[in-house]
Amino acid sequence: MRASHLSLADFRNYQGAEVGFVPGPNLVVGRNGQGKTNLVEALGYLSTLGSHRVSSDKALIRAGCDAAVIRARVEFNSREILAEVQINRSVPNRAQVNRSAIKPRELPRYFSSVLFAPEDLSLIRGDPSGRRRFLDQLLVLRNPRIAGVLSDYDRVLRQRNTLLKSARATRVAASALTTLDIWDQRLVDIGSQIIDERAKLVALLAEPLREAYQSVAGQDHIPELSSSLSILGESDGDDEPAGAETGIEPGAAAAVTSGGYTEETFRQALALRRGKELERGLTLVGPHRDDVVFRLNSLPAKGYASHGETWSFALALKLASAQLLRRDSASGDPVLILDDVFAELDQARRARLADAVTGFEQVMITAAVLEDIPDALAAHIITIAAGAVV
């Protein structure tokens, strides 16, 4: 898969932009603040429906405008499509493929990309929400149907939380408890699917993660990842993994999900926590409170990994994701996007990273300094200045 052309209108600092891309490496160069990251951010949005820099779509719309448009011509399997999304400030977003309207959440069916940026260090150092988002975005890219499951779960979770708050305010009326039983079942049915799909993905990532880490770092620090499930223990934090607090062994989550016990365990956890949930008016167990634990040399990467090891781990996660998509997707390689990565790497790691990515059908790279980029990745250069493609 590759993007052959990108058009922007009122996106970030671009009033308008037209830029063509070639197969293989494409290097976008410009001083900081000129808009080079905005270009690749737009491509990333088409495959994830989100930004790697901000949580709100409104920040992507140029100041003083009501909407932004991202339009890309995409080629895969000798087929060409035109994918488009309009990001609106006050009404729902709209999307099209070949000028026919589709639901925005269907866009990942048509364009697949994996983006790595300095912000991705938060995958290792940040809170669990970022790691959940990483897994869920990859799930949707591998199987777009999951987008509907995630959306349904969010809706059920909101309804259940509303009911819990209402029950707390009315000191738990019997009718509220009866209704809560119904929402419990919906939460278990949908949430168990998400827990199991994430568990399968964690298992699939293990081997490509280790290979990618070694290719970037030049040595094997035994990178590992394992699920930490809130349904296996108690957690009173607003966004903390239960397994981390209770000392649950990494294999416990795998045993539950692979053994087909997810729904039963989830249902028991809800029953156990009902009193506390009514007290707090909040759903305390489920995939919205799960985590992934990363380890290097059998130690948690968060808190123990050095800055260089953290960079290597986060980058290896994205390369492993790209390898999974490359292996499983009928549309070929995802577009690999490296945003301002090489400036943080020493000469040896730059060379190793260049070797690791040159086999992908298309790679987008941004850099402030041309000299930071190995010659093999600098064959096609796009220069950006003040929100314009020079």
NUZAVO-484477 format. One line per field, with one value per residue (C-alpha): x, y, z. Coordinates in Angstrom, 3 decimals, always signed. Example, Ala and Ser with C-alpha at 12.3 -4.5 7.8 and 13.67 -1.06 7.14 Angstrom:
east: c(+12.300 | +13.670)
north: c(-4.500 | -1.060)
up: c(+7.800 | +7.140)
END
This chain:
east: c(+0.000 | +1.132 | -0.204 | +0.542 | -0.956 | -2.170 | -4.436 | -5.134 | -7.561 | -7.568 | -5.719 | -3.445 | -1.296 | -2.130 | -4.676 | -4.146 | -1.490 | -0.889 | +1.994 | +2.922 | +4.747 | +6.782 | +7.213 | +9.999 | +11.333 | +9.911 | +11.786 | +9.912 | +12.395 | +11.762 | +12.697 | +10.694 | +7.247 | +6.951 | +4.380 | +6.267 | +4.731 | +1.280 | +1.606 | +2.251 | -0.246 | -2.904 | -1.964 | -2.009 | -5.474 | -6.888 | -5.956 | -6.591 | -9.199 | -7.059 | -3.916 | -0.733 | -0.298 | -3.694 | -6.845 | -9.362 | -10.123 | -10.845 | -7.121 | -6.598 | -8.809 | -7.038 | -7.783 | -10.904 | -12.217 | -15.194 | -13.748 | -10.585 | -10.316 | -7.797 | -7.880 | -5.442 | -5.041 | -4.118 | -2.812 | -2.750 | -3.023 | -3.111 | -6.169 | -6.472 | -8.948 | -9.595 | -10.097 | -11.382 | -12.410 | -13.887 | -13.195 | -15.903 | -15.828 | -19.509 | -21.131 | -20.138 | -17.228 | -17.898 | -15.972 | -15.954 | -14.285 | -14.289 | -16.804 | -19.306 | -20.221 | -19.122 | -19.029 | -15.762 | -14.971 | -14.833 | -11.817 | -9.211 | -10.522 | -9.015 | -5.784 | -3.328 | -0.367 | +1.873 | +3.308 | +6.152 | +6.899 | +8.632 | +5.194 | +5.176 | +7.647 | +4.494 | +3.618 | +6.343 | +6.349 | +2.760 | -0.543 | -2.518 | -4.917 | -2.177 | -1.314 | -4.971 | -5.322 | -2.223 | -3.687 | -7.151 | -5.877 | -3.838 | -6.848 | -8.953 | -6.247 | -6.057 | -9.829 | -11.970 | -15.006 | -13.511 | -14.208 | -17.910 | -17.271 | -15.210 | -17.897 | -20.623 | -18.597 | -18.112 | -21.851 | -22.721 | -20.087 | -21.529 | -25.054 | -23.922 | -22.004 | -25.051 | -27.162 | -24.596 | -24.590 | -28.399 | -28.520 | -26.068 | -28.192 | -31.386 | -29.657 | -30.024 | -33.649 | -34.586 | -35.541 | -32.074 | -30.453 | -32.670 | -31.714 | -28.081 | -28.171 | -29.183 | -26.340 | -23.918 | -24.659 | -24.172 | -20.892 | -19.669 | -20.738 | -19.017 | -16.145 | -15.077 | -14.632 | -12.283 | -10.309 | -9.859 | -8.916 | -6.335 | -4.906 | -4.493 | -2.780 | -0.377 | +0.594 | +1.075 | +3.310 | +5.769 | +8.076 | +8.122 | +8.726 | +11.833 | +13.131 | +12.423 | +14.059 | +17.228 | +17.297 | +17.079 | +19.138 | +21.691 | +21.275 | +18.635 | +17.358 | +14.531 | +11.629 | +8.323 | +4.719 | +1.801 | -1.805 | -2.867 | -6.612 | -8.803 | -11.199 | -8.476 | -8.048 | -8.989 | -7.863 | -9.082 | -7.075 | -8.898 | -6.698 | -4.369 | -4.029 | -5.312 | -2.573 | +0.133 | -1.364 | -2.164 | +0.983 | -0.932 | +1.449 | +1.640 | +0.486 | -2.797 | -4.331 | -3.241 | -4.724 | -8.098 | -8.346 | -6.922 | -8.965 | -12.292 | -12.966 | -13.148 | -16.923 | -17.207 | -14.307 | -15.693 | -19.144 | -17.671 | -15.547 | -18.611 | -20.498 | -17.545 | -17.192 | -20.858 | -20.920 | -17.900 | -19.189 | -22.506 | -20.578 | -18.465 | -20.927 | -18.301 | -17.573 | -14.358 | -13.598 | -13.492 | -11.254 | -11.448 | -9.263 | -6.831 | -3.161 | -0.195 | +3.008 | +6.292 | +9.485 | +13.175 | +15.453 | +12.483 | +12.119 | +9.269 | +10.373 | +8.465 | +10.797 | +13.778 | +14.542 | +17.063 | +16.168 | +17.801 | +16.109 | +12.753 | +13.238 | +14.216 | +11.233 | +8.668 | +10.108 | +10.217 | +6.518 | +5.637 | +7.900 | +6.391 | +2.909 | +3.905 | +5.251 | +1.954 | -0.041 | +2.342 | +1.914 | -1.856 | -3.200 | -4.499 | -3.617 | +0.124 | +2.471 | +1.134 | +2.643 | +5.367 | +5.685 | +8.722 | +8.156 | +11.287 | +12.888 | +16.445 | +17.537 | +17.232 | +19.340 | +23.088 | +24.834 | +24.739 | +21.012 | +20.226 | +21.926 | +20.169 | +16.770 | +17.365 | +18.109 | +14.954 | +12.567 | +13.953 | +11.976 | +8.598 | +6.665 | +6.489 | +8.133 | +7.433 | +10.162 | +10.265 | +13.419 | +14.548 | +18.131 | +18.891 | +22.221 | +20.433 | +19.030 | +21.038 | +21.611 | +19.564 | +16.407 | +17.003 | +16.402 | +13.084 | +12.998 | +9.992 | +10.808 | +8.287 | +8.399 | +5.706 | +2.862 | +3.738 | +5.256 | +8.384)
north: c(+0.000 | +3.534 | +7.082 | +8.697 | +12.126 | +14.127 | +17.182 | +19.325 | +22.194 | +24.230 | +21.493 | +22.759 | +25.550 | +24.631 | +26.760 | +24.346 | +21.836 | +19.414 | +16.965 | +13.831 | +10.827 | +8.050 | +4.377 | +3.744 | +6.474 | +10.022 | +12.572 | +15.696 | +18.356 | +21.696 | +23.768 | +23.231 | +24.781 | +24.918 | +22.123 | +18.964 | +16.905 | +18.177 | +16.425 | +12.990 | +13.619 | +13.983 | +10.633 | +9.006 | +10.400 | +8.566 | +5.199 | +5.826 | +8.642 | +10.390 | +12.430 | +11.253 | +14.760 | +15.941 | +14.277 | +16.674 | +16.851 | +20.563 | +21.282 | +19.957 | +22.632 | +25.812 | +28.780 | +30.678 | +27.813 | +25.525 | +22.398 | +20.743 | +18.303 | +15.482 | +13.786 | +11.073 | +9.009 | +5.497 | +2.598 | -1.101 | -4.360 | -2.427 | -0.574 | +3.173 | +4.851 | +8.375 | +8.505 | +11.688 | +12.908 | +16.250 | +17.154 | +19.502 | +21.854 | +21.723 | +18.823 | +15.161 | +14.400 | +13.060 | +10.637 | +9.499 | +6.845 | +7.484 | +10.293 | +7.941 | +8.632 | +6.146 | +6.206 | +7.763 | +4.665 | +2.666 | +4.622 | +2.236 | -0.398 | +1.623 | +3.040 | +1.499 | +3.266 | +2.891 | +6.100 | +6.501 | +9.862 | +11.128 | +11.231 | +7.429 | +7.285 | +7.646 | +4.088 | +3.001 | +5.816 | +7.037 | +5.899 | +2.811 | +4.736 | +5.274 | +1.586 | +0.623 | +3.077 | +1.600 | -1.921 | -0.837 | +1.124 | -1.869 | -4.153 | -1.929 | -1.804 | -5.615 | -6.088 | -2.966 | -4.781 | -4.185 | -0.464 | -1.218 | -3.418 | -0.688 | +1.890 | -0.366 | -0.932 | +2.810 | +3.347 | +0.573 | +1.816 | +5.345 | +4.015 | +1.819 | +4.658 | +6.893 | +4.228 | +3.770 | +7.512 | +7.534 | +4.545 | +6.266 | +9.416 | +7.473 | +5.237 | +2.189 | +1.599 | -1.999 | -1.035 | +0.403 | -2.877 | -4.858 | -2.570 | -2.773 | -6.559 | -6.048 | -3.594 | -5.912 | -8.623 | -6.250 | -5.043 | -8.620 | -9.725 | -6.880 | -6.286 | -9.932 | -9.720 | -6.757 | -8.444 | -11.619 | -9.763 | -7.687 | -10.842 | -12.492 | -9.365 | -9.245 | -12.845 | -12.135 | -9.128 | -11.050 | -12.472 | -9.517 | -7.205 | -9.125 | -9.166 | -5.457 | -4.484 | -6.341 | -4.794 | -1.273 | -1.640 | -4.090 | -6.384 | -8.531 | -7.237 | -9.798 | -7.372 | -8.840 | -7.745 | -9.230 | -8.287 | -6.957 | -7.388 | -5.497 | -8.471 | -10.455 | -8.203 | -5.059 | -1.532 | +1.697 | +3.982 | +5.852 | +4.424 | +1.868 | -1.771 | -4.210 | -6.720 | -4.212 | -3.571 | -7.120 | -8.761 | -11.030 | -13.104 | -12.253 | -15.770 | -15.366 | -13.124 | -15.496 | -18.453 | -16.710 | -15.522 | -18.620 | -20.951 | -19.334 | -18.053 | -14.342 | -13.907 | -15.912 | -14.057 | -10.683 | -11.492 | -12.562 | -9.405 | -7.200 | -9.029 | -8.650 | -4.919 | -3.947 | -2.382 | -0.218 | +0.712 | +1.880 | +3.809 | +5.580 | +5.707 | +4.256 | +1.000 | -0.299 | -3.403 | -4.034 | -3.451 | +0.321 | -0.204 | -2.836 | -2.383 | -3.959 | -4.516 | -4.111 | -5.720 | -5.644 | -8.275 | -9.399 | -5.923 | -3.469 | -1.114 | +1.689 | +2.908 | +0.695 | +1.266 | +3.948 | +6.700 | +4.809 | +1.546 | +3.315 | +4.737 | +1.324 | -0.397 | +2.138 | +2.084 | -1.730 | -1.826 | +0.197 | -1.827 | -5.033 | -3.617 | -2.848 | -6.382 | -7.867 | -5.725 | -6.580 | -10.293 | -10.355 | -7.621 | -8.367 | -4.791 | -5.185 | -3.178 | -0.364 | +3.039 | +3.424 | +6.958 | +8.064 | +11.546 | +13.313 | +10.057 | +10.126 | +13.221 | +11.209 | +8.272 | +7.826 | +7.002 | +3.230 | +3.162 | +5.407 | +2.935 | -0.045 | +1.678 | +2.535 | -1.131 | -2.184 | +0.048 | -0.023 | -3.164 | -1.452 | -0.387 | +3.231 | +5.093 | +8.715 | +10.431 | +13.928 | +15.706 | +19.219 | +18.538 | +16.686 | +15.446 | +13.361 | +11.038 | +8.169 | +8.629 | +5.525 | +7.283 | +10.683 | +9.899 | +11.801 | +15.053 | +17.327 | +20.684 | +22.500 | +26.174 | +28.236 | +25.876 | +25.502 | +22.699 | +24.245)
up: c(+0.000 | -0.671 | -0.785 | -4.136 | -3.418 | -0.417 | -0.488 | +2.558 | +3.107 | +6.318 | +8.172 | +10.968 | +9.454 | +5.841 | +4.030 | +1.173 | +0.158 | -2.684 | -2.411 | -4.309 | -2.877 | -4.451 | -3.538 | -1.028 | +1.267 | +1.201 | +3.300 | +4.470 | +5.616 | +7.294 | +10.303 | +13.477 | +13.376 | +9.580 | +9.198 | +8.218 | +11.024 | +10.052 | +6.685 | +8.149 | +10.943 | +8.235 | +6.712 | +10.136 | +10.800 | +7.779 | +9.272 | +12.979 | +13.015 | +15.594 | +16.069 | +17.757 | +19.194 | +20.486 | +21.757 | +20.197 | +16.481 | +16.799 | +17.193 | +13.662 | +12.074 | +11.007 | +13.255 | +12.182 | +10.010 | +10.531 | +8.924 | +7.649 | +4.754 | +4.277 | +0.883 | -0.217 | -3.358 | -2.238 | -4.319 | -3.416 | -5.347 | -8.654 | -7.406 | -6.811 | -4.471 | -3.246 | +0.537 | +2.149 | +5.576 | +6.573 | +10.195 | +11.445 | +14.386 | +15.365 | +13.470 | +13.043 | +10.761 | +7.275 | +5.089 | +1.466 | -0.641 | -4.379 | -3.748 | -2.075 | +1.546 | +4.204 | +7.979 | +9.186 | +11.258 | +7.996 | +6.673 | +8.162 | +5.734 | +2.909 | +4.298 | +6.719 | +8.316 | +11.362 | +12.811 | +15.272 | +16.899 | +20.065 | +21.730 | +21.595 | +24.473 | +26.588 | +25.562 | +27.952 | +30.502 | +30.424 | +31.863 | +30.755 | +28.502 | +25.906 | +25.823 | +25.479 | +22.604 | +20.912 | +21.064 | +19.956 | +16.951 | +15.844 | +16.335 | +14.078 | +11.401 | +11.399 | +11.623 | +10.993 | +12.455 | +15.905 | +15.566 | +15.970 | +19.005 | +20.689 | +19.921 | +21.343 | +24.505 | +25.040 | +24.677 | +27.148 | +29.591 | +29.515 | +30.078 | +32.956 | +34.616 | +34.317 | +36.004 | +38.783 | +39.464 | +39.500 | +41.857 | +44.191 | +44.224 | +44.983 | +47.537 | +45.280 | +44.386 | +43.581 | +39.997 | +39.465 | +40.516 | +38.120 | +35.251 | +36.295 | +35.841 | +32.214 | +31.552 | +33.347 | +30.805 | +27.885 | +29.383 | +29.818 | +26.338 | +24.512 | +26.916 | +26.847 | +23.085 | +23.501 | +26.288 | +24.223 | +21.037 | +22.896 | +24.474 | +21.078 | +19.763 | +22.713 | +21.991 | +18.282 | +18.995 | +21.182 | +18.508 | +16.069 | +19.057 | +20.047 | +16.469 | +15.958 | +19.252 | +18.351 | +14.881 | +16.353 | +19.546 | +18.190 | +21.200 | +22.836 | +26.174 | +26.087 | +25.501 | +26.666 | +26.959 | +28.884 | +29.628 | +33.013 | +33.481 | +35.927 | +36.103 | +37.886 | +40.900 | +42.735 | +41.899 | +43.443 | +41.167 | +38.435 | +35.695 | +37.203 | +36.149 | +38.728 | +38.047 | +38.890 | +42.327 | +43.330 | +42.029 | +39.653 | +37.576 | +33.833 | +32.926 | +34.801 | +32.124 | +29.356 | +31.228 | +31.540 | +27.940 | +26.255 | +28.461 | +27.544 | +31.062 | +30.252 | +30.481 | +33.694 | +35.313 | +34.173 | +35.595 | +38.934 | +39.107 | +38.574 | +41.318 | +43.674 | +43.015 | +42.844 | +46.298 | +45.609 | +42.147 | +43.618 | +46.225 | +43.606 | +40.719 | +38.374 | +36.550 | +38.107 | +36.036 | +32.308 | +29.297 | +29.865 | +32.970 | +31.667 | +30.864 | +29.110 | +31.063 | +29.159 | +30.440 | +29.571 | +31.071 | +33.231 | +34.793 | +34.140 | +31.359 | +33.052 | +35.758 | +34.902 | +31.217 | +30.286 | +27.830 | +24.963 | +25.921 | +26.140 | +22.645 | +21.298 | +22.959 | +21.733 | +18.212 | +18.237 | +19.193 | +16.117 | +13.825 | +15.202 | +14.517 | +10.941 | +10.530 | +11.735 | +9.325 | +6.501 | +7.220 | +7.642 | +5.379 | +1.894 | +0.858 | +1.427 | +3.619 | +5.767 | +5.098 | +7.724 | +9.141 | +11.190 | +12.600 | +13.855 | +14.961 | +13.636 | +15.592 | +18.817 | +17.593 | +17.459 | +14.193 | +14.705 | +15.533 | +12.563 | +10.251 | +11.837 | +11.623 | +7.967 | +7.276 | +9.150 | +7.167 | +3.632 | +2.788 | +3.280 | +0.205 | +1.378 | +4.253 | +5.271 | +7.287 | +8.764 | +9.858 | +10.713 | +9.611 | +6.392 | +7.739 | +10.395 | +7.718 | +6.188 | +2.454 | +1.629 | +2.906 | +1.287 | -2.388 | -2.567 | -0.576 | +0.076 | +1.643 | +3.846 | +4.849 | +6.610 | +5.838 | +2.181 | +0.113 | -1.401)
END
